[in-house]
Amino acid sequence: MDYDYKEAMKLDNQLCFPLYAASRVVTGAYTPYLKPLGLTYTQYIVMLVLWEQDGITVGDLCRRLMLDSGTLSPLIKKMISLGYVTKEHSKEDERVVLIHLTEDGKALQEKAKDIPQQVGKCVKLEPEKAKQLYLLLYELLKSNNDEF
């Protein structure tokens, strides 16, 4: 049987579409919880990484979040203006830029502590299915990202 490009090009046959739409739904669920903190979803995931590892390099932060520096740099600049982070050049290597939490950035973790649980309630999947989806998504990411 020949390849049917018209069938292959139907929206319902695209893996990318449900991934895209589900991503928008899930990240959108964060908005009511992040808005009072003055954070976007992307700024929030930067904070999640910094709460785990304060003083991370910009390069490591890019790799961890799978973002390029062109996307991350304006985010960091905005977060500096919000008073949540600072950046400095490494004393060992001036080319390396480190991102540190300020006291306000550290205190923000307490204000954000209920967000994972609140958003988790918005995801209408049984815990077992949610775990399967999580594992499948990371499998997909690993298979398509040499640095992951």
N, C-alpha and C positions, 0 to 999 in steps of 0.2 A: 504494500500500500504506500502511495506517495505521501510525502509531507504535506499536510493541509495548513498552509500559512494563515488562511482566514480563520480557521478554528483555533490555531495557536495564538492568534492576535485578539481573541475575545477577552474582555476584562475579567470575566469569571474564570478564565484559565491562567491567570497571572498570579504567581506566588507573591510577587512584590506588592500587589494591591492590598490583600488582607493584612500584610505586615505593616504597610504604610498607614492604613485606616486604624488598625488596632493601636499602633504607636500613638497616633493623634488622640484616640479616645483615652488611653491610659495616661499620657502626659497631661492631657486636659483635665483629668481628675485631680491633678495637683494644684491647679490654679486657685481654687477657693482657699486653700491652706497656705499657699506661698504668697498670695497677693498681700495679706496683712503684714508679711515680713519684708515686703518690697523686693522679692526675688522672683526671677523667672525660673522655669524648670532647669534650664542649662546652668544658671548660677547656682541653683540648689545642688545639682550633681557635682559641681566644683567644690561646694562646701562639704558635701559628703566625703569626698576624697581628702580634703584638708582636715576634717575632723578625725579621719583615720591616720593621716600622716602629715602633720604640720611641717612646713619647711621643705616641701617637695619642689623639684626643679620644674620649670615650665615644660621641658621636654618629656619628663616622666608623667606630668599631668596630661599632656596631649595624648600620650600613649595609653594611659589608663582610661581616658574618656573617649578614645578613638576620634579625637578632633584634631584639626590642623592648627598651627599657631596663628594663622590668619583669622580663624574663628575664635580662638581662645584669647588672643591679645585684647580685643575690645571688651570682652567679658571681664577680664582681670582689671582693666582700666576702670570700668564701671564699678566693680566691687571695691576698688581702692577708694573711689569717690563716695561710696556708701559707708566707708569706714570699716569694712569687714576684713580686708587683707592689705598686706604691704608686699612690695617686691624689692629685692636687693640683689646685687651681683655677688656671687660667691667670692669669698676671700681667697680661695685656692685657685679659682679659674674665673677671670672676669667675664668670659663668654657665657658662663652658666648663670641663669637667673633663677632665684629661689622665691617661692611664694610662701608667706607666713600669715597666719591668722592674727588679727588684732584681738584685744580683749573683747571688743564688741562681737567680733566674728566667733570667738569661743563661746560667748554668752548666747549667741543665736542658736547654738545646738540645743540648749535647754528649751528655747521657745519653739523649736521645730521637732522636738522629741516625739510627738504624737502623730506626725505626718505619715510615716510608713504604715502605722496601724489604721489610720483613717482612710488612706487611699486603698489599703488592702481590702477594706470593706466594700469599696466601689468595684472591685474586680469580681465579677459574678462567675467564678470558677470554683469547683471543688478543690480543696487543697492538693489532692493528688494530681489533678489535671494541671493546676497552676505550676506544680513542680515539674511535670513532664514538659510543659511549654517552656519553662525556664531552661531546662536542660537542652531541649531541642534548639532554642535560640542561641545558646552559648555554643552548641555544636556547630551551628551554621556560622556563627561569628569566627570561631576558631578555624574552620575549614576555608574561610575566605580572607583571613588576616594573618600574615606571617608573623607579625609582631605581637599578636595576642597570646 
